[in-house]
């Protein structure tokens, strides 16, 4: 079959994932909740004891002392329970992880690529036939991207030069640009960093990207560094989860997470339609995030990490291969997107939010949802399911800007308003799909709009190859002002923009 005959029709709708919820994922969410039950029970008990003790008079204390003198067994039992309970609480409670600040890479304006320039440049390379050029043009027009997104220097050359050196330069510009701003704004000495996590799915040179950062900033020799590759657009949340686990073990330290993607060596120069879509959507971007478990940092930190929930569908063959790097019939490498991608994403999302729900939803919403779920399973499967109102749990939503269709369907299925998905739409429009860093550009947008207030909760949700759906929940510790180096500041007055259907 010729390439011209290949027609990729990606469904523009997610399945109605709340119509068929599996009870085991609800139970998994409650299992996560029960792991903190001891802490939830001990805190009220200790509070009641302290309140009662503060209300006691001198005579009450004296009478209690006289009573305990002749009840040695009671004293020993009560003391043992108190000491044991306190020890268990202090030994098992997780350390708070604070997001001190984060920084976004601001791509230079001279690297922007308008749609007409994109198509004209693709034609000049001589690698694409007319059918492929027309296909890319239609994808661009429907993608939700604007005219200001950026591709790397190597892709502006005719012919393109996807060399290792050019890829390294792209990685250095993005990572060092974000890190320079982060260190400048937080006034942190790079040698104070104890943990470094870098994620980039498609570009993994030797020495690694994390080693490049260590060399550039002369980080200390005993730093714990990790380089995550091949984990797709949801790797940013995975990196946060890894950094959180490390911060539970290593006291009084800082962790830096760098999330990016590299385009230079991963542009597809063939005519297979399913492999042309990433060319149209992916753009240059990156984020650097400073985390800490130091209590002293709470005063100036922006957010506290509340939950991370990860869902992996890799055991299913269709899910495993729905986003797949491979070679086409003539040996050209690219990333292929399956026609089942939206359905697989919907299944992963269903599992993820069903597990997350018991951790974040108010009790009233949980009772309504669980009661209706049981009624559907036991009495009548045709009963309309109750869709929990996640707007009661979150004030802001950062949905991975992977494409317009996913944002549209999440808005519909979760019954969100235009304001709730505004950050995702505008990030896709202004910066394109920047892979794992897109959720940080969205958070930067919310801050630039001045909408983040103390106590607000943020839901970051990302999809990635494998297939994965991961969520991170943050709580604002103060009213957050926009960063003076935010890439949104020079254009925020122009946003939101009207995006045509």
NUDOVO-782866 format. One record per residue (C-alpha): residue number from 1; residue in one letter; x, y negated, z negated. Coordinates in steps of 0.02 Angstrom, whole numbers. Layout:
N
REC    nr   rest       xx       yy       zz
REC   NUM      A        X        Y        Z
...
This chain:
501
REC    nr   rest       xx       yy       zz
REC     1      X        0        0        0
REC     2      X       70     -170       46
REC     3      X       90     -311      -79
REC     4      X      -36     -414       20
REC     5      X     -170     -286      -19
REC     6      X     -142     -293     -206
REC     7      X     -280     -386     -296
REC     8      X     -257     -419     -481
REC     9      X     -421     -467     -562
REC    10      X     -389     -503     -744
REC    11      X     -553     -510     -840
REC    12      X     -583     -685     -906
REC    13      X     -681     -621    -1056
REC    14      X     -630     -534    -1214
REC    15      X     -743     -391    -1266
REC    16      X     -867     -436    -1402
REC    17      X     -751     -364    -1534
REC    18      X     -870     -398    -1679
REC    19      X    -1003     -283    -1605
REC    20      X     -906     -127    -1655
REC    21      X     -805     -144    -1814
REC    22      X     -715        8    -1884
REC    23      X     -740       32    -2070
REC    24      X     -561       91    -2096
REC    25      X     -494      -82    -2052
REC    26      X     -613     -163    -2174
REC    27      X     -549      -41    -2307
REC    28      X     -370      -86    -2258
REC    29      X     -407     -269    -2294
REC    30      X     -477     -225    -2465
REC    31      X     -324     -117    -2496
REC    32      X     -215     -270    -2472
REC    33      X     -329     -364    -2590
REC    34      X     -320     -229    -2725
REC    35      X     -130     -236    -2726
REC    36      X     -149     -404    -2813
REC    37      X     -290     -346    -2929
REC    38      X     -177     -329    -3081
REC    39      X     -119     -507    -3062
REC    40      X     -298     -567    -3036
REC    41      X     -353     -479    -3196
REC    42      X     -205     -530    -3304
REC    43      X     -214     -715    -3265
REC    44      X     -393     -739    -3334
REC    45      X     -355     -626    -3484
REC    46      X     -200     -725    -3532
REC    47      X     -295     -888    -3504
REC    48      X     -435     -834    -3621
REC    49      X     -309     -783    -3755
REC    50      X     -219     -950    -3744
REC    51      X     -382    -1048    -3752
REC    52      X     -441     -953    -3905
REC    53      X     -272     -974    -3989
REC    54      X     -274    -1162    -3960
REC    55      X     -443    -1176    -4048
REC    56      X     -391    -1083    -4206
REC    57      X     -375    -1179    -4371
REC    58      X     -243    -1152    -4505
REC    59      X     -362    -1045    -4610
REC    60      X     -402     -938    -4458
REC    61      X     -218     -906    -4427
REC    62      X     -189     -865    -4612
REC    63      X     -335     -742    -4618
REC    64      X     -273     -660    -4457
REC    65      X     -100     -640    -4534
REC    66      X     -173     -559    -4691
REC    67      X     -275     -442    -4583
REC    68      X     -127     -390    -4476
REC    69      X      -18     -356    -4630
REC    70      X     -125     -205    -4670
REC    71      X     -154     -149    -4489
REC    72      X       21     -108    -4429
REC    73      X      -44       14    -4297
REC    74      X     -156     -120    -4220
REC    75      X      -11     -242    -4215
REC    76      X      102     -117    -4127
REC    77      X      -31      -70    -3999
REC    78      X      -78     -251    -3960
REC    79      X      104     -303    -3948
REC    80      X      145     -157    -3834
REC    81      X       -1     -197    -3718
REC    82      X       46     -382    -3714
REC    83      X      230     -351    -3680
REC    84      X      196     -215    -3551
REC    85      X       65     -318    -3459
REC    86      X      176     -472    -3456
REC    87      X      325     -372    -3394
REC    88      X      223     -292    -3255
REC    89      X      154     -460    -3203
REC    90      X      323     -549    -3195
REC    91      X      410     -402    -3111
REC    92      X      278     -371    -2977
REC    93      X      217     -545    -2934
REC    94      X      281     -604    -2765
REC    95      X      388     -759    -2758
REC    96      X      307     -906    -2672
REC    97      X      378     -944    -2500
REC    98      X      375    -1126    -2451
REC    99      X      386    -1202    -2278
REC   100      X      497    -1352    -2311
REC   101      X      485    -1419    -2133
REC   102      X      492    -1367    -1952
REC   103      X      558    -1445    -1793
REC   104      X      505    -1427    -1611
REC   105      X      614    -1438    -1457
REC   106      X      571    -1589    -1351
REC   107      X      603    -1543    -1168
REC   108      X      678    -1683    -1062
REC   109      X      558    -1766     -942
REC   110      X      670    -1742     -790
REC   111      X      640    -1555     -799
REC   112      X      451    -1570     -782
REC   113      X      370    -1479     -637
REC   114      X      207    -1533     -558
REC   115      X       98    -1405     -470
REC   116      X      139    -1465     -295
REC   117      X      326    -1466     -334
REC   118      X      311    -1291     -407
REC   119      X      231    -1221     -249
REC   120      X      348    -1316     -133
REC   121      X      501    -1259     -228
REC   122      X      438    -1078     -227
REC   123      X      415    -1090      -39
REC   124      X      593    -1156      -15
REC   125      X      669    -1007     -105
REC   126      X      611     -895       36
REC   127      X      565     -755      -84
REC   128      X      376     -774      -82
REC   129      X      254     -741       60
REC   130      X      103     -852       92
REC   131      X      -15     -737        0
REC   132      X       93     -747     -157
REC   133      X      108     -936     -143
REC   134      X      -81     -954     -129
REC   135      X     -105     -837     -277
REC   136      X       15     -940     -385
REC   137      X      -73    -1100     -335
REC   138      X     -242    -1031     -392
REC   139      X     -168     -969     -556
REC   140      X      -93    -1141     -591
REC   141      X     -258    -1230     -555
REC   142      X     -354    -1116     -673
REC   143      X     -220    -1096     -807
REC   144      X     -255    -1247     -916
REC   145      X      -77    -1311     -892
REC   146      X      -47    -1495     -855
REC   147      X       78    -1582     -743
REC   148      X      209    -1612     -879
REC   149      X      267    -1437     -921
REC   150      X      453    -1396     -906
REC   151      X      556    -1260     -823
REC   152      X      744    -1242     -850
REC   153      X      880    -1326     -746
REC   154      X      920    -1165     -654
REC   155      X      745    -1157     -581
REC   156      X      758    -1334     -511
REC   157      X      904    -1284     -400
REC   158      X      880    -1227     -220
REC   159      X      913    -1085     -217
REC   160      X      883    -1049     -403
REC   161      X     1037     -995     -502
REC   162      X      981     -869     -635
REC   163      X     1157     -838     -700
REC   164      X     1210     -785     -873
REC   165      X     1293     -953     -900
REC   166      X     1135    -1047     -852
REC   167      X     1033     -936     -970
REC   168      X     1154     -971    -1112
REC   169      X     1140    -1158    -1078
REC   170      X      951    -1149    -1085
REC   171      X      958    -1054    -1250
REC   172      X     1084    -1175    -1324
REC   173      X      986    -1329    -1272
REC   174      X      824    -1264    -1348
REC   175      X      891    -1186    -1508
REC   176      X     1020    -1319    -1549
REC   177      X      900    -1459    -1504
REC   178      X      770    -1395    -1629
REC   179      X      900    -1354    -1763
REC   180      X      989    -1522    -1750
REC   181      X      824    -1609    -1785
REC   182      X      781    -1489    -1926
REC   183      X      945    -1514    -2019
REC   184      X      936    -1701    -1993
REC   185      X      759    -1718    -2059
REC   186      X      778    -1600    -2208
REC   187      X      956    -1657    -2251
REC   188      X     1003    -1475    -2280
REC   189      X     1185    -1426    -2262
REC   190      X     1190    -1279    -2139
REC   191      X     1306    -1186    -2259
REC   192      X     1161    -1178    -2383
REC   193      X     1066    -1062    -2266
REC   194      X     1066     -884    -2333
REC   195      X      949     -800    -2207
REC   196      X      936     -826    -2018
REC   197      X      804     -743    -1908
REC   198      X      801     -776    -1720
REC   199      X      672     -706    -1600
REC   200      X      683     -711    -1411
REC   201      X      599     -572    -1316
REC   202      X      683     -565    -1145
REC   203      X      858     -637    -1165
REC   204      X      976     -544    -1282
REC   205      X     1159     -582    -1240
REC   206      X     1315     -523    -1328
REC   207      X     1362     -603    -1446
REC   208      X     1181     -623    -1500
REC   209      X     1079     -783    -1509
REC   210      X     1094     -781    -1699
REC   211      X     1283     -769    -1680
REC   212      X     1278     -921    -1565
REC   213      X     1191    -1020    -1701
REC   214      X     1312     -960    -1835
REC   215      X     1458    -1012    -1726
REC   216      X     1386    -1183    -1684
REC   217      X     1343    -1233    -1863
REC   218      X     1483    -1136    -1948
REC   219      X     1362    -1045    -2062
REC   220      X     1433     -949    -2209
REC   221      X     1511     -778    -2189
REC   222      X     1388     -682    -2300
REC   223      X     1231     -746    -2212
REC   224      X     1099     -614    -2177
REC   225      X     1062     -636    -1992
REC   226      X      936     -545    -1883
REC   227      X      905     -552    -1696
REC   228      X      733     -490    -1638
REC   229      X      712     -448    -1454
REC   230      X      577     -372    -1344
REC   231      X      436     -413    -1465
REC   232      X      338     -534    -1356
REC   233      X      242     -692    -1396
REC   234      X      189     -636    -1570
REC   235      X      369     -619    -1631
REC   236      X      362     -789    -1716
REC   237      X      243     -720    -1849
REC   238      X      349     -561    -1862
REC   239      X      502     -670    -1897
REC   240      X      408     -763    -2033
REC   241      X      356     -597    -2110
REC   242      X      536     -533    -2107
REC   243      X      601     -694    -2185
REC   244      X      466     -684    -2320
REC   245      X      517     -506    -2366
REC   246      X      699     -557    -2377
REC   247      X      656     -707    -2485
REC   248      X      568     -588    -2606
REC   249      X      734     -501    -2634
REC   250      X      862     -642    -2627
REC   251      X      834     -779    -2756
REC   252      X      855     -966    -2737
REC   253      X      898     -974    -2554
REC   254      X      846    -1047    -2387
REC   255      X      792     -953    -2231
REC   256      X      788    -1022    -2055
REC   257      X      677     -946    -1921
REC   258      X      708     -991    -1739
REC   259      X      573     -942    -1613
REC   260      X      602     -964    -1427
REC   261      X      598     -881    -1256
REC   262      X      716     -890    -1108
REC   263      X      655     -913     -929
REC   264      X      815     -929     -827
REC   265      X      850     -745     -800
REC   266      X      670     -688     -811
REC   267      X      591     -775     -663
REC   268      X      511     -652     -542
REC   269      X      563     -671     -359
REC   270      X      445     -544     -283
REC   271      X      268     -531     -215
REC   272      X      181     -412     -336
REC   273      X       32     -511     -399
REC   274      X       29     -441     -576
REC   275      X      210     -496     -600
REC   276      X      186     -673     -530
REC   277      X       70     -732     -670
REC   278      X      210     -759     -800
REC   279      X      299     -875     -675
REC   280      X      145     -987     -678
REC   281      X      116     -988     -866
REC   282      X      282     -979     -960
REC   283      X      378    -1138     -994
REC   284      X      527    -1199    -1096
REC   285      X      502    -1224    -1283
REC   286      X      565    -1176    -1455
REC   287      X      543    -1206    -1641
REC   288      X      653    -1200    -1796
REC   289      X      571    -1171    -1966
REC   290      X      651    -1196    -2138
REC   291      X      583    -1083    -2276
REC   292      X      633    -1072    -2458
REC   293      X      589     -981    -2619
REC   294      X      665    -1117    -2729
REC   295      X      536    -1190    -2849
REC   296      X      619    -1359    -2839
REC   297      X      579    -1364    -2652
REC   298      X      392    -1355    -2684
REC   299      X      384    -1542    -2714
REC   300      X      438    -1588    -2539
REC   301      X      378    -1436    -2442
REC   302      X      235    -1450    -2319
REC   303      X      155    -1279    -2337
REC   304      X      150    -1120    -2440
REC   305      X      139     -951    -2354
REC   306      X      -20     -864    -2412
REC   307      X      -40     -708    -2303
REC   308      X       36     -616    -2156
REC   309      X      -65     -478    -2072
REC   310      X       12     -378    -1930
REC   311      X      -76     -262    -1809
REC   312      X       19     -148    -1688
REC   313      X      -69      -47    -1552
REC   314      X       89       31    -1480
REC   315      X       29      209    -1513
REC   316      X     -100      186    -1375
REC   317      X      -22      210    -1201
REC   318      X     -130       78    -1116
REC   319      X      -89      -50    -1250
REC   320      X       96       -6    -1243
REC   321      X      107      -37    -1055
REC   322      X      -14     -184    -1034
REC   323      X      132     -309    -1042
REC   324      X      278     -217     -966
REC   325      X      447     -270     -899
REC   326      X      490     -168     -744
REC   327      X      552     -173     -566
REC   328      X      437     -184     -416
REC   329      X      446      -77     -259
REC   330      X      597     -171     -191
REC   331      X      693     -175     -355
REC   332      X      652     -352     -416
REC   333      X      627     -366     -604
REC   334      X      480     -452     -687
REC   335      X      347     -435     -821
REC   336      X      188     -350     -762
REC   337      X       18     -391     -839
REC   338      X     -112     -253     -838
REC   339      X     -292     -283     -783
REC   340      X     -342     -212     -954
REC   341      X     -247     -347    -1048
REC   342      X     -399     -443    -1110
REC   343      X     -487     -287    -1171
REC   344      X     -331     -228    -1263
REC   345      X     -305     -400    -1339
REC   346      X     -485     -398    -1399
REC   347      X     -462     -229    -1485
REC   348      X     -303     -286    -1571
REC   349      X     -387     -448    -1625
REC   350      X     -537     -353    -1694
REC   351      X     -424     -246    -1804
REC   352      X     -322     -395    -1861
REC   353      X     -465     -508    -1913
REC   354      X     -561     -363    -1993
REC   355      X     -409     -331    -2102
REC   356      X     -381     -516    -2136
REC   357      X     -563     -553    -2180
REC   358      X     -565     -482    -2359
REC   359      X     -408     -583    -2399
REC   360      X     -475     -753    -2346
REC   361      X     -664     -756    -2330
REC   362      X     -774     -818    -2473
REC   363      X     -863     -680    -2571
REC   364      X    -1032     -732    -2499
REC   365      X     -971     -705    -2321
REC   366      X     -892     -538    -2366
REC   367      X    -1053     -474    -2446
REC   368      X    -1157     -524    -2295
REC   369      X    -1034     -449    -2173
REC   370      X    -1008     -288    -2270
REC   371      X    -1194     -266    -2305
REC   372      X    -1239     -286    -2123
REC   373      X    -1097     -170    -2071
REC   374      X    -1159      -32    -2187
REC   375      X    -1338      -59    -2128
REC   376      X    -1283      -40    -1946
REC   377      X    -1188      119    -1985
REC   378      X    -1322      200    -2094
REC   379      X    -1490      134    -2036
REC   380      X    -1491       59    -1863
REC   381      X    -1343       37    -1749
REC   382      X    -1443      -86    -1642
REC   383      X    -1450     -215    -1780
REC   384      X    -1362     -375    -1731
REC   385      X    -1198     -384    -1829
REC   386      X    -1162     -528    -1945
REC   387      X    -1016     -630    -1883
REC   388      X     -918     -701    -2031
REC   389      X     -893     -888    -2027
REC   390      X     -704     -906    -2026
REC   391      X     -726    -1095    -2030
REC   392      X     -765    -1072    -2216
REC   393      X     -593     -993    -2241
REC   394      X     -486    -1105    -2129
REC   395      X     -478    -1289    -2092
REC   396      X     -364    -1274    -1940
REC   397      X     -336    -1142    -1807
REC   398      X     -175    -1115    -1709
REC   399      X     -218     -988    -1574
REC   400      X      -71     -935    -1467
REC   401      X      -76    -1038    -1307
REC   402      X      -54     -885    -1196
REC   403      X     -188     -935    -1073
REC   404      X     -350    -1030    -1055
REC   405      X     -461     -875    -1050
REC   406      X     -405     -811    -1221
REC   407      X     -433     -980    -1302
REC   408      X     -606     -995    -1224
REC   409      X     -661     -823    -1283
REC   410      X     -594     -843    -1459
REC   411      X     -687    -1007    -1471
REC   412      X     -847     -917    -1420
REC   413      X     -828     -757    -1521
REC   414      X     -776     -842    -1682
REC   415      X     -904     -981    -1655
REC   416      X     -772    -1118    -1666
REC   417      X     -797    -1298    -1614
REC   418      X     -697    -1392    -1483
REC   419      X     -599    -1477    -1622
REC   420      X     -544    -1309    -1693
REC   421      X     -466    -1253    -1528
REC   422      X     -408    -1425    -1476
REC   423      X     -229    -1398    -1535
REC   424      X     -216    -1238    -1432
REC   425      X     -289    -1314    -1274
REC   426      X     -181    -1469    -1285
REC   427      X      -23    -1370    -1318
REC   428      X      -57    -1263    -1165
REC   429      X      -90    -1420    -1063
REC   430      X       63    -1519    -1121
REC   431      X      195    -1384    -1145
REC   432      X      125    -1226    -1063
REC   433      X      146    -1053    -1137
REC   434      X      306    -1070    -1239
REC   435      X      286     -892    -1304
REC   436      X      319     -867    -1491
REC   437      X      343    -1053    -1524
REC   438      X      172    -1107    -1459
REC   439      X       88    -1090    -1630
REC   440      X      215    -1215    -1698
REC   441      X      180    -1342    -1561
REC   442      X       -3    -1324    -1608
REC   443      X       34    -1356    -1792
REC   444      X      138    -1506    -1738
REC   445      X      -12    -1571    -1640
REC   446      X     -125    -1560    -1793
REC   447      X        4    -1655    -1895
REC   448      X       28    -1786    -1760
REC   449      X     -160    -1817    -1762
REC   450      X     -151    -1848    -1950
REC   451      X     -277    -1711    -1989
REC   452      X     -179    -1608    -2114
REC   453      X     -231    -1638    -2295
REC   454      X     -178    -1561    -2459
REC   455      X     -262    -1394    -2488
REC   456      X     -305    -1365    -2305
REC   457      X     -280    -1189    -2241
REC   458      X     -207    -1150    -2070
REC   459      X     -229     -989    -1972
REC   460      X      -91     -951    -1847
REC   461      X     -134     -805    -1734
REC   462      X      -25     -736    -1594
REC   463      X      -29     -595    -1468
REC   464      X      121     -504    -1395
REC   465      X      182     -355    -1295
REC   466      X      178     -187    -1379
REC   467      X       30     -228    -1399
REC   468      X       25     -335    -1556
REC   469      X      -89     -460    -1641
REC   470      X      -16     -549    -1793
REC   471      X      -85     -680    -1911
REC   472      X       -5     -800    -2034
REC   473      X     -102     -905    -2159
REC   474      X      -28    -1065    -2233
REC   475      X      -92    -1187    -2363
REC   476      X      -44    -1371    -2357
REC   477      X       40    -1431    -2517
REC   478      X       17    -1615    -2478
REC   479      X      -54    -1734    -2350
REC   480      X       64    -1702    -2204
REC   481      X      127    -1845    -2099
REC   482      X      191    -1816    -1922
REC   483      X      377    -1790    -1902
REC   484      X      468    -1943    -1832
REC   485      X      549    -1829    -1703
REC   486      X      391    -1736    -1653
REC   487      X      378    -1712    -1464
REC   488      X      195    -1760    -1481
REC   489      X      226    -1938    -1540
REC   490      X      264    -2010    -1368
REC   491      X      101    -1943    -1297
REC   492      X      -20    -1910    -1441
REC   493      X     -125    -2063    -1399
REC   494      X     -161    -1984    -1230
REC   495      X     -229    -1826    -1313
REC   496      X     -349    -1742    -1314
REC   497      X     -371    -1746    -1126
REC   498      X     -520    -1686    -1027
REC   499      X     -483    -1519     -945
REC   500      X     -592    -1479     -796
REC   501      X     -677    -1310     -786
